[in-house]
Amino acid sequence: ADENLRLIRSSLPEAVEP
């Protein structure tokens, strides 16, 4: 079930820093 997490995280902005 790590594949789904990886896909979701890849789509989400993890590093949103200026």
Order of alpha helices (4+ residues) and beta strands (2+ residues): alpha
